[in-house]
Structures are given as structure tokens and as C-alpha cells.
Amino acid sequence: MLAKPNVITIITDQQRLDSLGCAGSSFVNTPNLNRLAGNGAFFTRAYCSNPVCTPSRASILSGCYVSKHGAWNVGMNVPQDVKFLSHHLHPVGYRTHYVGKAHLNASGGPKDKSLEAQIDEDTVVDGPYYGFETVELTRGHSLRGVTGHYAQWVKQKLGDGLPDEFPAEEKASYNFGGTACEWDMPLELHNSTWVAERSAAFIEEMESSDQPFLLCCGFQDPHHPHALPKEYAAQLEPEKIPLPAYREGELMDKPPHFAMARRGELCISEFRGGFAVAGQGDSPGYEDVTDEEARLGKAYYYGMVELIDQAVGRIISALEKTGQLANTLIIFTTDHGELLGDHGIWMKGPFHYEQIVNVPLIMSWPKHIPQGMVVDEMVSLVDVAPTVLSLCREPIPHSMDGVDLVPMLKGQQNQAREHVLIECIDDPDRLRLKTIVTKQHKLTYYLEKDFGELYDLVEDPEELVNLWSNPDKQQVKIALLKRIIDTQEGLERRAERLSYA
């Protein structure tokens, strides 16, 4: 029998689909990710399960929707009884290791309740952690992310300790979330460089081992702040970056929190619960962002993706040099996307626009996944875990909500699913929404609200015309609402029935 494949899952943070050259974008340079896609399958309609970090990451690693695994927002811990790929693969002989950002705990929570909250410039967490035997973790993003094992690595590289800060200059009149930041962080000390170097070191360590491995690489970027080392920022050509796609007045037929976000009023609105709205925070709004500031903020964002691409190239190179590439399954994805000013809003949150929920997904394993395959059918990131287990010839637990994509990858079926589910609970008593996406339509239901969203993605791919109240679309709306109910019913937790009574 063939040896079990190694598995590498690469999860970036807040990455749009159009940040990949293989997605057709000419304004970003991603040769290594293009190559990875060319050597495997590139999915054009992969959807995350949730528009913020922790819930989506838990879904990727567990194969379960948010309603099943229970980690419904950031600022909380994934329950310890949730089983990840690491829990399934370690007992069957896999060496499991995690490098980078995990965000499976409340990163800003109390230290006695959250392991990741303990991570700072001087404190590291080594594991075990959620089924990973060892971990090298960091917390935060770019300017605020020099922490944990990453901070220790920077100290080691500098030789004389860590400076109080690596200053950054904001390139806008105010910080709107997508502000470009010119950073005094040397490129060789950048967080993406660290993830690449430590991942490559682990791959090299495993060269002489008989054990297969599961390596998870978590990149901090391209999540805001949009900070780039000065030396790389100097190479950018912002004039080549398209301006955000926004039409004046397009939010008028949307739920009220959309326009509130644009005006910077979410933080003082009835939609704010015990914490600021996830993905928006206390944003001052976006109405005053100039075209120059927007274009520069986007250019820095795509520059961060290019640094990730270089890091991915280094990881692939380590596999090639150690002769392990042929037997390594590589998954590249992200937790959710980013609006980048499209629809007049930046960052992410309770807005299930395609820019946030339709995300990158690449699967590559030489001779096992067809080269150059482009999959235009819908898939969900909850499908990643069961597909990995299937390719590793391990049983798929019935508790997983995702489907095995292997039959579709082998051409045995045309599609893996008829719809995907996206859930968002910003606050249980304020904003709760569920979205169903089919080949043609997208419907979003808001719990106990009179408003909702319905789009025809074929006729209106930019999601400009909300058909929720259109009398001619009520049968479509009813059918899609039924799909949400039918899907949700299957996610209910049920104990095993042992006897008649």
C-alpha cells in the first residue's frame, strides 16, 4: 500500500479571491500560488462558513458548520470537544505541528481562560494545542503581531533583543481600517518570512522520518493593518490597482447596518451588542476615504499577498529539496475575504457579499489531484477536512457537515453540493444572519428582523439589486428559506439513543 500522504494546510487571514493571479487578476503577482493551482485544482466558488476569523478557522479544521462546533464569533475559545484534523490524524501515526496564527482562542481574553491570550513579546505557547503535538504561535497582525514564537525568532535574528517597536507611517488622513502603513520592519524579519522559515525547518526535520505529517501554516496577513516593509512598499505601483467598486446610493435597499457601517455609526447603533461589531470594531466610517488613499490601501493589501506568495514558494521549495513534494497534499485557503472599499465598506463583518465569503481554495497533490483543474462548482470550506481524510484513506466521521470532494476531483460526479451555508452571529440578541447560496441565488435571513437580502447572482453578480421585497421573487425566497431550515435541522446536536426507553 502507498504511504500515507503528508498534509500541509496553509490558512491566510482575510484574503480576497481576486488577490490571486490564477483568478484572473493582472494587478497582483502570485507566481507560486499560480503554480500550485496549475499543479492541482483551483476552486472559483469556495465559500467560507462565517465572515470572521475564529468560527471560520474552526470550520476549516473540523469540517463542521458554526452551529455544530459552537465557536460563533471571535473573542471566544473553540470548545475542547471539537475534533480537528489534528485529532483524527495524530492517532493514526501523523506528526502534527502548527506554525503561525491560530486564533482558536480569545486572543484578547483573560489569560486564565485563554491560552492564546497568554502570548506576548516574552511568552510563548508550545503545545499540545487542539490535537497539534507542538505549536509555534503568534498573536495579532502585522504592527500588533510581533508576539510569541515570532517575537522570539526576531530577537534571535537581531542578536541584541527586540526594539520597543518597529515604527510605521500611516499614508492616509485617518485610520479607516484599510489604511496603507509604511513599516520599518525589515523584509527578512517579516511575519510571512518567519512562517516560511519555520515551516521549511519542520519539513526538513521530517525528511528522515518514517512518519507522515500534518503541518498547518497560519499567516497573519493580509489582514489589516495594511503594513508593508518600506523596501517592498517602494516597489508598488498603486496606479495599476482598480478603485473600489461602489455606486452612490447602492446601500439604500440593503439592511440598515450596511449604510451605518459606511457612515461609521455601527459602534453607536442598536446593532452593537456587548462588544463592537466583529470585523468593524469602532470604525470611524468610510465616506471620507479619498481615491488616492483607497488605491494605496488596496495596493499595500495586495503587496502583503505577494509576500505570502513568496513564503509559499519557500515552503514548496523545501518539499522539493527534501524529496517530499510528490507525497504531500497541499491545501491553500483563507478564513474569509475583505471588502477593500467595495460597496462603500472596508474590512469585513455581517455583510455576506461575495468579496467576503467567496474565498481562495487550492488543492494540490501530484498524480492524485488532476493538474490544472478549475472547479467552478460550489464548495464550502467545511468540505476541506473530510476531503483531506478521504485522500489520507481515513474514515470520515458522521459528525462532519462537509462533503468529500474526491469524487468530483476524480470526475465521478459533476458537483459535490447544491448549496452552501454561511452563518454569522455577531451578538445573539442583536445581529444573527444565515445565508444560503445556490448556483443562481443568494438569500440572507436575519433572525427576528423584517429585512433580508435576495440576489440573482447570474443577472446581478455585483449584488446591487436586493430582491427580498420583489413580489415576483417570493416563490424563490420561500424555496431558499426552506433550504436554510432543512440544512439547519441537520446541524442539531443529538445524543446517541441507546434503547427504547
N, C-alpha and C positions, 0 to 999 in steps of 0.2 A: 504494500500500500504506500502511496505517496506520502511524504512527510507533511505534517500539518503546516499551513502557511503562517508566516509571521503576519502580524496585523499592525498597521500604523494608521491611527485616526488623527487627522490634522483639523483642528477646530479654531477658526479665527473668530474675531469678535466684531459684529456689526458690519458685515461685508455685503455690498450690493452685487447682484448678478452682473451688472454692466461694468464691473471692475475687472473683468477678465477679457483678455484679447480673444479667447476662443468663443466668447459670447457675442463677438462682432464689434467690439469697441476698439477704435483706432487710436484713441487718446490715452491709452494705458499700455504699458509694456510688460507683459507677463509671459515670457518665453518658456519658463519652466512649467508653469501651470498649463500652458497651451500644449506642451509636450506630454504632460501627464494625461491630459484629456485625449490627446491623439493616440496615446498608448492604451486607452481604456474607453470608458463610457462617460459622456458628458450629458447631464440631465438639464434640460432647459425649463422644466416646470417642477422643480423640487420646492416643497413648501415646509417652512418651519411650523412647529406646533404652537408657538407662542412668540409674541414680538419683543420679549426681553430675555435677559441672559439665563438666569438660573433655571426657570421652567423649561426652556428650550434645550439647554445642555443636558438636563436630566432625561428629557425625552430621547435625545440622540443616543445616550449611553444605555438607556433602559428599554427602549422600544415601546414605551408607554406614553399615552396622551397625558396631559397635565391632570385631568380629572382622576386618572388612575394613580399616578405617582405622588400627587398631593403637594408638590412644591409649586404653588400657584403664582409666586411673584419673587422678585429679588428681595433681599433682606430677610431671608429665612433659610433654614437648613433642609436639604433633601432628606426625607425620613430614612433612618438607618435600615429599614426593612426593604427598601427599594433595591432591586438587584440590577447591577450594571453588567456590561460585557466583561468587565474585570472579574466579577463574582462568578460568571459562568465559565470563563476560560482558565482562570488560575487552578481550579480543582482538577482540570484535565491536562495539566502539565505546562501551562503557559507561564512565562516570567512576565510580570505586569509592572509597568513603570509609567509615571506621568511627569511631564516637564511643562512648566509654564503656568498660565492662568487656568484655574479650575472653576471657581465661583460656584461651588456646590454647597457652600455655607454662607451665612450672613456675613459678608466681608466687613460690614460696619457694626456688627452686633456685639454684645457683651462677650468678653474673652472666655468667661466660664461656660458659655453656651455654644460658642462657635470657634472651631479650630482655626479657620482661615482668618478670623478676627485677630488672632494672636500674631499673625505675620506682620513684621515691620522691618525697619532697616537692620535690626540686630537679631531678630528672632526668625527661626526657620521651622518648618514642619516637615519631618522626614517620612512619615507614614508608619504603619499602613493606613490607607485612606480610601474608603469606598471600594474595597477589593483590590486596590493597587498596593503591591507589596512595598514599593518605595516611591517617593514623590520628590520633585524639586519644584516648589510652588512659589509664585509671586502673587501679589495682590494689587489691584489698581490698574491704571492705564497711563502710559507714556509719562507725562510730567509728574504724575502722582503714583507711578508704578515701580519705582526703584526700591523694591522691598524683597524680603525673604531670600531665597537662594539666588535670585538675580542680583540683589544688593551685595551679597557675599562674593559673588563672581566679579562684580565691578570693583569691589575693594581689592580683590586678589589681582586683578589686571592692573589697577593703578599702583599697587605696591605700597602706597602711603595712606591708605584709608579712603573713606568716602567723603567727598566735599559736602558742605551743608546743603548745597543744591546745585543743579545744573540749570542756570537761568534760561528763560525763554522770553522772546519778544512777541507779543500779540500783534498781528497785522490787520487789525480792524479797530473801529472806533469804540466797540463794546464787544463783550464776550457773548455770542449768541449760540454757543454750542459747537458750531462748525467753524469757528474762528481759526485761521491759519496761525500757527505758532512756530517761529524760527528758534530752534533749540540748540543750546550749547552742548548737547550730548554727542560725543564722537561716534561716528558710524560704527566703529569697531566695538563700541560698548552698548550699542542699541539693544533694546529688549528682543527684537527679532533675531539679531545676531546671537544673543545668548541662547534662545530656544534652539536655533540651528546647531550651535556648537555642542550643547549638552545632549541633544538628540543624537547627533553624529557620534558622540563619545559612547553613548549607550549602545548604538548599533555596532560600533567597533568592539565593545566588550562582549557582545553576544556572538561575534564571528566564530569563536571556537567552542561555543556551547551547543549541546545537542537539544536544548530546549527551544521550542518556538517562543516568540514573544509578542506581547501586546504593548505597544508604545503609543501613548496619547500625547500629542503636541498641542498645547494651548497658547495661541498668540494673543497678546494684549490688543493689538491693532486690527483693523483701522478705526476702532472706537475713538470717539472724541476724548480728550483734546486732540485736534489735528496737528500734532507736533512732529516736525522732521528735523534731523540734524542739519545744521547750516550748510554743510558741504553738499548734502543731497538736495536741499531746497534750492540751492543756486542753479541746479540743472533743470529745474522745472520750466515748462512753457505754458503758463496759465491761459494764454490766448487761444490755445487749442482745445480748451475744456469747454463744453457746452454750458450755457447758463441753466439754472434750474427751470424746469417746466412748470410754469404757473400762469393761469389766466385769471385776471381780476374778476372777482365775483364767483369763482367756481365753487367756493365753500358754502354758498347760500343754501343749497339743497342738501347739505350734509348735516349730521348730528351736531348740536351746538358746541360740543367741546373742540371740534376742529377749528372753527374761527377763533374760539377762546385761546387756543394754543398759539395761533398766529399772532394774536394781539398781546400775548403774554399774560393772560388772565386766568389760566388754569389753576395757578397756585392760590388764587383767592376765590375760586368758583365753588359752586355746590358739588362739583365732581371730585374735589380733593377730599380724601379721607384722612386717616391718621398720619399719613406720610404724603409727601409731594408725589404727583402722578409719575409713575415709573417711566423712564425714558425721556421725560421732560423736565423733571426737577422744578426748580424755581426760575425757569427760563423767563427772561425779560421780553420775549417775543421776537418776531422776525420781520416786522413791517419796515424797519429802518435799515435792513441789510442792503448795502449797495451792490450793484452788479460786480464791481471790482472785488469787493470783499467776498461775495458769493463764489466768484470764479476762482479766487485764490484759495478759499477754504476747501473747495472741491479738488483743486489741483494738489493740495497737501494731502488730502484723503487718499487720492489715487497714488500719490507718491508713497504713502505708507503701505499700500498694497504691493507696490513694486519691491519694497524691501522684504515683504513676506515672500514674494516670488523668489527672490534671491536666496532666502533662507530655505525654502522648499527645494530649490536646486541643490543646495548643500546637503540636505538630508538624502535626496535621491543619489547624489554622488557618493555618499558614504555607503549606501546599499550596493552601488555598482562596484566600488573599490573592494568591498568585503565579499563580493560574490553572492549577496543575499537578495538582490533585486528580483530575480526570476521567481523566487518563492515568497514574495512579500505582497500582500494585499494592501493597497493604499487607498484610504478614504479621505477626500478633502472636502470640507464643508465649513459652515459658519453657524452661529446660533440664530441670527436674524439679520435683516438688512438695515438700511439707513435712508431717510428721505432726501437728504442733501438739498433741501430747499424746494424740491418738487412739491406741488400742491400748496406752496407757501409755508411749509413747515420743515424744520430740521430735526435731526436725530430720529427717535422712534417713540413708541407708546401705543395707546389704544386706538390706533388707526391701521386697519388691515389693508392698506394699499399694497400693490404688487411690489413696490420698491422695498418694502419692509419684509414681506412674507415669502416672496418668490426668490429663493436664495441659491448660491452656487452649490453644486454637488458633483463630484467626480469620483469614479471608482475605477481603479486600475490594478490588474494582476495579469502579467504576461501569460498568454496561452489559455487563460481561464475566462477572461472577460474580453469580448471582441475589441480589437483596436479600431479607433476612430468612430466608435458607435455614438450617435447622437440620439438621445431619447427625448422625444417631445411629449410623451405621455406624462400625466400627473403622477408624482410620487410624494411621499411625506418623509421628513427626517426620522419619524418613528419607524420607518422601514429599514434604516441603517443597521440597527442591532440584529434583527432576525436575518437579514441578508448576510451579515458577517458570520453569524453562527452557521448558516447554511453552507457558506463557502468553506468554513472550517470543519464541515461534516459533523456538526454538533446539533443535538435536538433543539428545536425552537420551543420555548415554554409557552403554554396556552395563555399565560398571563400577559404576554406581549400583544399590544394592539397593532403593531406594524405587520406588514406582509413581506414575504420573501420575494425579492426582485429577481432571483436567479432564473426562474422560468422565462421571464421577459428578456433578460440579458442573453439567454440561450436561444431566443427566437421561438420558444414553445408557446408563448401567448403574446397577444398584441398589447395588452395593457394589464397593469397589476391591480388597479383600483379605479372606481368610477367617481370618487370624490375624495377630498381631503378635509380634515377638520382643523381649525385654528381656534384656540381658546385664549381668552385674556380676562383675568380678574385683577383689576387694579386695586379695588377695595371691595370686599364682599357686600358692603352697604351702599356703594356708590356706582362705580362703573364695572359691569360684568357683561362681556360680549362673547359670542360664539359665531364663527364664520364657517360656512360650507362652500367649497369651491368645486365646480364641475368643469367639464370641458368647455362649456359656454358661459356659465353664470357664476356669480359670486354673491352670496347673501350673508349679511351680518345681522344677527338678532341681539338686541340689548335687553337684558332682564328688567322687567317691570318699567319699560320706557315705551313711549308712544312712537318714538322714531326708530329707524332702522336703515339698512342700506341694501340695495339690489342693483347689480351691474350686469350688463351683457358684455362679456369680455371679448367677444368676437366683433361686435359692432362698435364697441366703446372700450378699447384696450387701455385708454388713459384714465378710465373711471371718472369721467367728468359728469355724466348724467345719472343721477340716482333715481332708479325706477321703483323705489319702495312704495310710493303712493300712486303709481300709474295704474289706472283701472284696467288697462289691457294686460297687465302683468300679474294679476292677483293669483291666477292658477299656478304660474311659475313660482310665485312666492310661497304659496301653500305647499307645493311639492318639495321645495327646498327646506322649509321649516320642518316638514315631516322627516326629511333626511337627518336633520340635526337631532330630532327626538330619537329616531331609530339608532343613530350612531351613539348618542349619549347613553341610551339604555344599556348598551353592551359594555359600558365602562364602569357600571356599578360594581362595587366590591361585594363579593358573596363568599361566605364561609362554605367549606365543604359540608354537604349533607351526609351524615353517617348512617342514619336509619330512618324508618318511617316516623318515629316519634321519640 
